[in-house]
Amino acid sequence: MSVLSSPHFHDEAKAFEYLESIVWADGIVCPHCGVTDGRVYDLSGVRTKPSAKHPEGKVRHGLKKCGECRKQFTVKVGTVFEHARLPLTKMLQAVHLMVSSKKGISAHQLHRVLEITYKSAWFLAHRIREAMRSGDLAQPFGSNGGAVEVDETYIGFKRDVATRRGTAHKHGVLALVDRDTGESRWFKFDKATADQIHPIVLDNISREARLMTDEAKMYRKIGREFREHGTTTHAAFQYVDLTDRTIHTNTVEGAFSIFKRGMRGVYQHCAEHHLHRYLAEFEFRYNNRTANGVDDRQRAANAVAGITGKRLTYKSDYEQQPA
């Protein structure tokens, strides 16, 4: 059976059951007061007020009531899907489309496939990217003494920079890849200086790791902090050390190639204040790829699991951002 033929993509009641099985895997919790499912009960058959489009009102799927605070809620409350007017089936379809597209899927394509407005598709995509953001720094890369690759790249254009020479007018992206776990972490930066790059590297990589970089000067000093610092000279077309074939940054370069193809070929433009979410999207797909034992179905479930405790409003995300 095709993944997109699953019941939760076409039946609203099944969609709520699917979401509840992930968000409330350890039992129902009231988002208002925190009481557990022992004091929460279902409200079945409740409908919205009648309207011209729905004379008998719409069924409120997944509606529950807390016996402690007496407030009503669904599984969407307290998540990035809260107050979303789209059917949950369409939002779950969007999650699947985004996580199963290697280089991403544009808001225009979501708008056409899901038959929703472009504005709704654009905001829904950002909600899903917010769910993909983990911010997990619990375990530094290279804790077992393995190799961690670090490299930076540049995309797009900054509006407030007049020059088009060098990289000062571009958005900077730093990526770290742990070869042993196959996971990555992505960060944006303003300038490729030691003041901005060194804290990121030191906070995310264990001192026991083997640091792998190119010949950039900003890595020379910080390289002494680690067990080993291997470098290759890209300016001289050296991409693998001939005496030690484990010294290279080809893994992170491969991750960058997917990122750039997605940003240039699919999204084409990204404002600086949204870049962190696009980085979260590519980081999530890289860390949850097939090579790490995660298929499309599990990848979608992992993305949905990240919706809790996050809110995103259209006004704060779009209308109040700099022009």
N, C-alpha and C positions, 0 to 999 in steps of 0.2 A: 504494500500500500504506500502510495506517495505521501510524503510528509505533509504537503499542503491539503491532502484530503482528510486529515485528522479532524474529528468532530469539533474540537475547540476553535477551529478556524471558520466554522460555518454556523454554529449554534451558540447563541449568546449564553444560555444556561451552562452549557459545557465549557464555554470560555471562562466563566466565573469559577467553575469547579477546578479547572486546570490552574488558574491563577492562585486559588486558595490552597491547592496541594503544594505549591512552591513557597508562597509567602507565609503560610501557616503550617509549615511542615511539622512543627513541634506543638501544634495546637492553636486554636483561635485566641487572639489577644485583642482586647478592645483598644483601638488607637487613641481613645479619649482619656481613659483612666488606667489602662494597663491590666485590667482584670482578665483572667484566663477563661477558657471556653466553658468551664463549669458554671459560669454565671451569664453565659451568652446564649441566646436562642434565636432561631430563624423566624423571619416574618415572611411567610409565603403568601402569594396571591395579591400582594400590595401593588397598586398601580399609580401612575402619575395622574395629574389632573387632566381631564379631557381637553383636547385641542382640535383645531380644524384638521390637522394631519392625522391625529389619533383620537377619534371621537370617544373611544372607550378608555383612553389612557394607555400608556405603555407599562408593561410588567417590569417591576424593579427587581431584576435578578440579583441574587446574592445578598439581599438585604437582611441585616441582623440587628438585634437590639441588646444592649448591655443591661443586665439585671442590677448592676451596681449604680452606674451613673444615669441610666435610663435613656441614653442617647442611641440614635440609629447610626449605622455605618455599613459600608461594604468593604471588601478587601482592597479597594482602590484608595481608601482614605489613608493619608500619610505616605503616599507614594507619588512618583512622578506622573502617574495616571489620574491623580485626583482632579476632579472637576473637568475631566476630558469629556467632551460631548460626543465623541465618536463611539461607535459600537466597539466593545472590547474585542470582538472577533477581528475587526480591521486593524486594531492596534497590535494584536498578536501576529497578524499576517505581516505587518510592517517590521516587527522584531525579527521574524524569520527571514524576510527578504534582506534586511540589513546585515544580519550575522552570516548569511549564506552566500553573500556576494563578496568575493575576495577583495575587490577594490572599492567596495561601497556601492550604493545606489542613490541617485540624485533625488531631491525632493520633487522635481518635475516628473520623474519616472514613478515615484510613489503616488503622486497625484493622479497619474493616468491609470496605473494598475489598480489602485484601491478605489478609484472613482470618487475622490474627495477633492476639496479645493487645494490649490497650491499652498495657500497660507496654512491650512491645517496640516498638510504633508510636511511643510518646512518645520513647523513647531513640533510635530510628532517625532520627526527625526532627531531633533535636539533633545527631546525628552528621553528618547532611547539612548542617545549618546551619554546623557547624564547618568542613566542607569548603569552604563558600562564603566563609568569612572570608579576605580577602587580606592586609590590613595593608600594602598596597603604597603607600609614600610616595615612590617614586623620582622621580616627575615632578609638581611642584606644578601646581595648576590655574592656568589663565590665563597660562601661560608665553609665549604668542604675543601677549599684550596684549588678550585677549578678556575678556568679561564673566563674572564668577563671582558667583552669587547665594548669599547666606547667610541662614539664618533658623532659628528655634527653635520647637519645639512641645512640648506636654505631654500625657502620657497616664497612665492608671492612678492608683493611690493608693499612697503609702508607708505602711507599717504603723506606723512609729514616730512619725508626726506626727499629733497630735490634731486640729489645726485643719483645716477644710475650706474655708477662705477663700483667695482668690488662687491661686497656683501652687506654694506651698511644700510642699503635700502630694502633688504629682504628680511623675512621672519626667520629667526634661528630656531632649529629643533635639535635637541640632544637626545640620543638613544643609547641605552645600555642593554646588552644582551648577555644572559648567563648561558654559556654553552651547555652546561650539564643539565639544567632544568628546561632549557629551550624557551625561557620566558624573557620578556623585555619590559623596560620602563621608558617612557617618553616624556620629555620636558621641553617647554619653550623657553627661550632666553632672548635678551635684547642684544647683547654683544658677546662675542666669543673671547671673553677675558677670564683670567684666573679668578677674579672676584666673583664671577657668576657661575663658572663651570666647576671650580674646585668644591664648593659646598655640596653640590648635587652628587658629585662622584663620591665624596667622603661619607655622605649620609646613606648611600645606597649600596656601597660595595664593601665587603669585609676586607680587613687588612691582610687576611690570609690568602686572598685571591691573587691570581696572575692577571695583571692589567694588560690589555691589548689595545693599542692606539696606533694612529698614524704618527707622522713626524712633527706634528704641531708643537710649537714651543711651550704652550700653556700646560702640556702634560708632563714635561720633563721633571719639574720640581715635585709635583704630586705623585709621580711614579715611584719616588723613593719611599712613599708611605706603605707600599704593598710588597708582598713577598717577591714578586718579580714584575718587571715592566718590559714587555716586548713591543717593539715598534717596527713598522715597515715604512719605507720612503716612497710614498705615492708619486711625488714629484719626479722621481727617477724611474717610474713605472715598475716599482717593486711592490707587489701585492701579497707575496708570501716569502717569509725568510727561508733562504735556501739551505741553511744549516739546521733550522728547526721549523718544520712544516706546520707546527701548531701555532706559530706566531703570525697572525693575520687578523684583519677586521672584515673578512668577507661575509661573515654571518650577518653582522649589522648592516653591511652594505646591501645585502639581499633584502633585508627588511625595509630599508630605505627605498629600494627600487619599486616595491609594491606600493609603498606610501606615496611616492611621487607620481606613479602612474594613476593612482586613484585621485589625487588632488588635482592633477592636470587634466586627466581624461574624463573623469566623472564629475567632480565638484567644480573644477575650473577656477573658482574664486573662493577665498576664505578671508573674512575680516579677522583682524588680529584678536579681537575680544572673543571670538568663537574658536580660535585655533586649539585651545586646550581640550575642547570636546572632540574635535576631529582626531586629535592625538589619542584621546581615550578610546575612540572607536577602532583605530588601527592597532593600538596596543592590545585591546581586548581580543580582536580577531587573531592576532599573531599568537597570543598566549593560549588561545582556545582553538588552535588549528588541528587539523587531522593528524599531523606529525606528532602532536602531544596527546593523541588518543581521544580527541573530542570530535564527534560528528555534528552535523547540522542540528539535529534534534536536541542534543545535550547542550550545544552552544547557545541555542535559543533559550533553553531553561536556565542556563547560567546568567544570561543577560537579564531575564525576568527576575531572577533572584536578587538583582542589584537595585530594584526599584524602590525598596523600602527605605523610609527615613529621608527621602529626597523630594524636594518640591521645585518646580520651575514654572513661572508664570510668563505669559507672552509679553506682558508689559515690561517686566524686569529684564527679559532676555532680548527683546527687540526694540521696543519704543524708547527705553531709557539708555540705550547704548549710544556711544558717539557715532555721529554720522559718517 
